[in-house]
Amino acid sequence: MRTVGSLWTALGGVEVLVEGNPNTPLAAGYTSDLLSDVLGHAPPDSVWITVQTHRAVVGVAVAVGIRAMLVAHGREVPPETLEAARAESLAIARSPLNQFELSWRVHGALTDVAPPVGTT
Amino acid sequence: MAVLPLPADQIPLVLQDLLFRLKVRDVMTRDLITVRRTDTMRYARALMKTHGITGLPVAEQDRLYGIVSMDDVITVLELQRLDDPVEAHMTERVVVLEDDMPLAFGASYFDKYRFGRFPVLDRNGRLCGILTSRDISASLLIELYKEYARLEARVPAPAPRRTPGERLRFTVRRYDFENAGRAAHEIKKALTARGLPPELVRRVAIAAYEMEMNLVVHSVGGVLEAHIEDGLAEITATDEGPGIADVELALQDGFSTANDWVRSLGFGAGMGLGNIRRVADDFSIRSAPGQGTHLRAAVRWPPADTPPPASTTTGAEPPR
């Protein structure tokens, strides 16, 4: 299963702002900028692609069980958001790409984890 | 001692996966101790003794010529030919492994050929390592530790314990986005500390967060309270105004009275009340313009003295 750390590696070109726990497994992803949409629909153990960087996003992520955030358009992330994320071991990375491109790539990376070679 | 490999149909899937996922190169010893063809058997014997090993590849510049084992040394001792060159007594037809073979392959060689070690060649036929059964068992143990740690992280939290009820109370101020989410976070921590399954905690946390944000965004400020006891988490949000004119309309997804700057932060999507209603087992709202709003959401679960439910499938709650 894809982990937070291996997702960043697989995507390439992301700037890791908060490392969190890189070995945390990721089961899914979700893209949205509406916090209630995320609260209502984002699956647990997921990576959240968004342009929202306000400190409150950390609370949303923690409530839902989101493990990593991927900030699109290289948006600035305020220090208080980073601080809150660190306290929660929520990983945050940033990419210059837009949400469409990021979603596509993250989906690829999450579903393209090679199964073990050859089964008997 | 059991012989490797264990019959494939008898070993757990996790172990089979490991044996196929790991390559010989991940496991082999890379620090090679070798002899040259012209070294003496006496020297080979001394090397084995010093390093506590029972076989040596005979190699020069990464090219493998043969292998000399403790058995060969014993033979030479019997013949009293310790000063013979290694090439006179080495085994030349060496069974080798390739570095990108799955470990399952390597393991099967130990059973198939009964040798204690196999030199490993890279794709160019150059000697790059040696594989012993000790390498295999050590690496499997390490990988199994990791695998177990992963599996343990996925075990659902233990059945809820019977613990005394508790009440948490938070004052929430209007437009205080700096502290937004703190109350929900504390409530989540309290539930997690009680050992409740992550999926239950998640439902309560989502309701608590939405209710807290409603107070921040829409009310003049209010109080968020949590009452947690065995089998029940009840969250209430009470404010003094301004109240909701049409509760039915407010419950519709997409309806929002939030202003633009609140929306620019991602709030005010008009989905909050709907979210609360979806995650809660009980939900009630009482409001009128000028009278404030009272919102109540509860999540229930079987108390500790009833049989625990079947394990949930969602699950890894990493250690905090």
Interface residues (C-beta under 8 A of the other chain):
Chain A: N21 T24 P25 D33 L34 L35 S36 D37 L39 G40 P44 D45 T50 Q52 H54 R55 A56 V57 V58 G59 V60 V62 A63 V64 G65 R67 E80 S89 P116 V117 G118 T119 T120
Chain B: A8 Q16 D17 F20 R21 P102 A104 R150 F177 E178 A180 G181 R182 A184 H185 K188 P198 E199 R202 A205 I206 A208 Y209 E210 M213 L265 G266 F267 A269 G270 M271 G272 G274 N275 R278 T314 A316 E317 P318 R320
